[in-house]
Amino acid sequence: MGGGLLRPIPDVVYRELEGEMVLVHLGTNRIYSLNETGARFWELLASGSERAEIERQLLDEFVVEPEDLRQEIDSMLGALAEEGLVA
């Protein structure tokens, strides 16, 4: 994705609930559930980590090829943006 890394918008709150990450968009009242990898990605994104740091952390924590991870990050950011969860 070009430019700066997208960040969670203020209208999104998140909590860990029964072992999974749940996002709630307060403006739409839509609820989203993230798997373990998605939850960790969200935590890093919300903490202000830069993309290179997010990639390093996820490569350290999960078994994934670097190119596959880059594609997954792009896909996740696209999906989050489409749902209005990041800007």
VOPAGU-2260 file (C-alpha; in pm, 1 decimal, decimal comma):
REM VOPAGU-2260
SITE   aa  ch    i         X         Y         Z
SITE  MET   A    0       0,0       0,0       0,0
SITE  GLY   A    1     138,2     340,4     -82,5
SITE  GLY   A    2     192,4     631,0     153,8
SITE  GLY   A    3     176,8     594,8     528,8
SITE  LEU   A    4      45,9     288,1     701,2
SITE  LEU   A    5    -326,3     293,2     768,6
SITE  ARG   A    6    -430,0     315,3    1134,4
SITE  PRO   A    7    -745,0     215,6    1325,2
SITE  ILE   A    8   -1005,1     489,7    1324,2
SITE  PRO   A    9   -1119,3     629,8    1660,9
SITE  ASP   A   10   -1469,6     477,8    1618,5
SITE  VAL   A   11   -1330,1     123,8    1645,7
SITE  VAL   A   12   -1289,3     -39,9    1984,1
SITE  TYR   A   13   -1135,0    -380,5    2035,5
SITE  ARG   A   14   -1119,6    -635,8    2311,3
SITE  GLU   A   15   -1000,1    -989,5    2355,8
SITE  LEU   A   16   -1304,8   -1202,1    2428,7
SITE  GLU   A   17   -1292,1   -1575,7    2493,8
SITE  GLY   A   18    -957,5   -1614,4    2320,0
SITE  GLU   A   19   -1032,9   -1408,7    2009,3
SITE  MET   A   20   -1004,6   -1043,3    1916,0
SITE  VAL   A   21   -1336,2    -868,5    1863,3
SITE  LEU   A   22   -1356,2    -530,6    1686,9
SITE  VAL   A   23   -1664,7    -311,0    1712,8
SITE  HIS   A   24   -1721,2     -18,0    1478,4
SITE  LEU   A   25   -1918,4     221,5    1698,3
SITE  GLY   A   26   -2045,1     419,3    1399,7
SITE  THR   A   27   -2206,6     118,6    1231,5
SITE  ASN   A   28   -2243,3    -120,1    1529,0
SITE  ARG   A   29   -2082,1    -391,3    1317,7
SITE  ILE   A   30   -1879,2    -655,7    1498,5
SITE  TYR   A   31   -1572,2    -828,6    1354,8
SITE  SER   A   32   -1378,0   -1127,3    1483,8
SITE  LEU   A   33   -1006,5   -1179,5    1412,7
SITE  ASN   A   34    -806,2   -1500,1    1431,1
SITE  GLU   A   35    -481,1   -1517,8    1628,8
SITE  THR   A   36    -264,3   -1377,3    1348,9
SITE  GLY   A   37    -514,9   -1104,3    1263,3
SITE  ALA   A   38    -544,9   -1012,2    1630,1
SITE  ARG   A   39    -168,8    -976,5    1667,2
SITE  PHE   A   40    -156,1    -768,4    1347,8
SITE  TRP   A   41    -431,0    -541,5    1485,7
SITE  GLU   A   42    -249,5    -499,3    1818,4
SITE  LEU   A   43      70,5    -396,5    1640,7
SITE  LEU   A   44    -117,4    -162,6    1406,2
SITE  ALA   A   45    -306,6      -1,0    1694,7
SITE  SER   A   46      14,4      43,1    1895,4
SITE  GLY   A   47     158,6     263,2    1620,6
SITE  SER   A   48     417,7      15,3    1492,8
SITE  GLU   A   49     553,9      84,4    1146,6
SITE  ARG   A   50     508,3    -173,5     872,2
SITE  ALA   A   51     867,8    -301,1     887,6
SITE  GLU   A   52     831,9    -359,4    1262,9
SITE  ILE   A   53     496,0    -532,0    1216,0
SITE  GLU   A   54     651,3    -762,4     955,6
SITE  ARG   A   55     948,5    -841,1    1182,6
SITE  GLN   A   56     726,4    -916,0    1479,6
SITE  LEU   A   57     490,4   -1140,5    1284,0
SITE  LEU   A   58     779,6   -1326,2    1118,4
SITE  ASP   A   59     925,7   -1388,7    1465,0
SITE  GLU   A   60     595,4   -1505,3    1613,6
SITE  PHE   A   61     439,0   -1710,2    1332,1
SITE  VAL   A   62     557,5   -1965,5    1077,2
SITE  VAL   A   63     513,0   -1779,2     748,2
SITE  GLU   A   64     723,1   -1694,1     444,2
SITE  PRO   A   65     814,4   -1323,2     416,1
SITE  GLU   A   66     649,3   -1276,8      75,2
SITE  ASP   A   67     332,2   -1452,8     190,5
SITE  LEU   A   68     324,8   -1228,7     497,3
SITE  ARG   A   69     361,1    -912,2     287,3
SITE  GLN   A   70      69,5   -1023,2      69,7
SITE  GLU   A   71    -140,0   -1105,2     377,1
SITE  ILE   A   72     -67,6    -763,7     529,1
SITE  ASP   A   73    -172,5    -590,9     205,8
SITE  SER   A   74    -487,7    -803,5     192,4
SITE  MET   A   75    -572,9    -740,1     557,4
SITE  LEU   A   76    -520,0    -364,7     525,3
SITE  GLY   A   77    -738,9    -361,0     214,1
SITE  ALA   A   78   -1017,6    -551,7     388,7
SITE  LEU   A   79    -998,4    -333,4     699,7
SITE  ALA   A   80   -1008,2     -17,0     486,3
SITE  GLU   A   81   -1303,9    -148,4     285,2
SITE  GLU   A   82   -1495,8    -202,8     610,4
SITE  GLY   A   83   -1404,1     147,9     731,7
SITE  LEU   A   84   -1198,7      20,9    1026,4
SITE  VAL   A   85    -873,6     194,6     926,6
SITE  ALA   A   86    -787,9     517,1     747,5
